[in-house]
Amino acid sequence: DVCGEWYGYLRRDGKPTEPPCKGSTFKGPFHVPRSLIMADVLLGDILEG
């Protein structure tokens, strides 16, 4: 497995679908803003010293 991420969809036998799908239209809109907010907080902490 590459990058250790969960697969979005599995077949009934538990193997990933082909092609393997690790993302969806729901993951991006959640994770991108979350990571940007986290980066903003961390950079603010660094600048405050």
N, C-alpha and C positions, 0 to 999 in steps of 0.2 A: 504494500500500500504506500502511496506517495502522500506526504504531508499529514498523515494521521487523522484525516477528517472523516466523519461519518458519511456513509453513502445515503443519498436522499431516497433511493428506491432500491429494493431488493426483489429478486425472484422468489417464488415459493420455496425453493431449496436453500435460500439464504445467501446466494451468490449475487453480486452486483449485476444490474442490468447492463446490456451492451448497447451503446457505449455507456460506461459508468457515469452516473450523474451525481455529483457532490453538491451541486447548487440548485437553486430554483428561483423563481420570480419572487419568492417570499424571503429568502435568505439575504439577498443583497440589500434591499431597503431596510432591513433590521440591522445587519452587521456593519455596514458602511457608516451610518451616522453614529452608532455606538462607538466605533473605533475612533472617529474624529473627535467625539466628545472626550474620550479617554486621552487622546493625544493633547487636546487643549488643556485638560487638567494637569497632565504630567509636565507639559511645557511651562504652565503657570507656576507649578511647584519649583521647577528648576530656576526660573527667573527670579523667584522670591528668595531663593538661596536657602 
